[in-house]
Amino acid sequence: MNSETHPTDRDKGNGVELSTDEARAGATPHMTRYILGWGLILVIIGFLIVLGFGWAGT
């Protein structure tokens, strides 16, 4: 492996380019969309519960 794809302390800042996978340096599972979706649904349910208790008190 050469220094053009894997920068070292010697050549930092010299415009070394990395591929997307090398720059990411980790796995990217597609679970984020499900977590965001479920979180949004739970927030909406929470707001509906708070709204229901607010209307019941009047």
C-alpha positions in Angstrom: 0.0 0.0 0.0 1.4 3.3 -1.0 1.2 6.8 0.6 -1.1 8.0 -2.1 -4.0 6.1 -0.7 -3.0 5.8 2.9 -1.6 9.1 4.3 1.1 9.1 6.9 2.3 11.9 9.2 4.9 12.8 6.5 2.4 13.6 3.8 -0.6 15.0 5.7 -2.0 18.1 4.0 -0.6 17.3 0.6 -4.0 16.6 -1.0 -4.0 12.9 -0.4 -7.3 11.4 -1.6 -9.0 8.4 0.0 -11.8 6.3 -1.4 -15.2 6.5 0.4 -14.7 3.2 2.2 -11.2 4.2 3.4 -12.4 7.6 4.6 -15.4 6.1 6.4 -13.3 3.5 8.2 -16.3 1.5 9.4 -19.4 -0.4 8.5 -22.6 1.5 7.7 -25.6 -0.7 8.4 -28.9 0.6 7.1 -30.6 0.5 10.5 -30.6 4.3 10.9 -33.7 4.8 8.7 -35.6 2.4 10.9 -34.4 4.0 14.1 -35.4 7.5 12.9 -38.7 6.2 11.7 -39.6 4.5 15.0 -38.4 7.6 16.9 -40.6 9.9 14.9 -43.6 7.6 15.4 -42.9 7.5 19.2 -42.6 11.3 19.4 -45.9 11.8 17.5 -47.6 9.3 19.9 -46.1 11.1 22.9 -47.4 14.5 21.6 -50.9 13.0 21.0 -50.9 11.6 24.6 -49.9 15.0 26.0 -52.5 16.7 23.8 -55.1 14.3 25.0 -54.4 14.9 28.7 -54.4 18.7 28.0 -57.9 18.5 26.4 -59.2 16.2 29.2 -58.3 18.7 31.8 -60.4 21.5 30.3 
